[in-house]
Amino acid sequence: MHRIALSLAIALVIGVSSCDTIPPAVSAIQPFEKERYLGQWYEIARFDFSFEKNLNNTTANYSLNGDGSIKVVNKGYDTLANKWTEAEGRAVFTGSDSVASLKVSFFGPFYGGYNVIALDTAYTYAMVCGGNKDYLWILSRATTIPEEIKSDYVNRAKNLGFATENLLWIQHNQ
């Protein structure tokens, strides 16, 4: 019985670890300079999902770990619980670090896609998707984003097949 459980666990880890980390027909930014991407980002919009349910004032902070992976610290204010919440994870590139295609884990061996699919030359605004079209974020180095950037990113996402009408626009008021 233990062998069956162990075999299933190994199969699950291999299946999750080897799954595609970017949706079909979507491309990650290249060339990508990870050092320029590091630091604080404010979440401007996202598709809502369970791990960020009821969160506003959400941020992501990226820094280098000693092993070359990227430390990810996500923070947000839970509007129902009236308290700040934080999660720490680790991201690694799926190939060359000059291509903005990574996988990130907050839960041990389970990784999900993290793909920068739009990025301005100053590394001020970014659009990120997960391994499928159920996950999308628009990020900024500031708590707001110019209307022309917002429109451009929403149009790009829509043209790639993302359901942009489901974007949740995040408040930064705390």
DAPEQUI-V924319 format. One record per run of one state. SS is the DSSP state (h for helix, s for strand, l for the rest). FROM is the first residue (numbers start at 1). TO is the last residue. If there is no record, write none. Layout:
ss:SS from:FROM to:TO
ss:SS from:FROM to:TO
//
This chain:
ss:l from:1 to:1
ss:h from:2 to:18
ss:l from:19 to:29
ss:s from:30 to:30
ss:l from:31 to:33
ss:h from:34 to:37
ss:l from:38 to:38
ss:s from:39 to:47
ss:l from:48 to:49
ss:h from:50 to:52
ss:l from:53 to:54
ss:s from:55 to:64
ss:l from:65 to:69
ss:s from:70 to:78
ss:l from:79 to:82
ss:s from:83 to:93
ss:l from:94 to:98
ss:s from:99 to:99
ss:l from:100 to:100
ss:s from:101 to:107
ss:l from:108 to:109
ss:s from:110 to:119
ss:l from:120 to:124
ss:s from:125 to:129
ss:l from:130 to:135
ss:s from:136 to:140
ss:l from:141 to:146
ss:h from:147 to:159
ss:l from:160 to:163
ss:h from:164 to:166
ss:s from:167 to:169
ss:l from:170 to:174
//
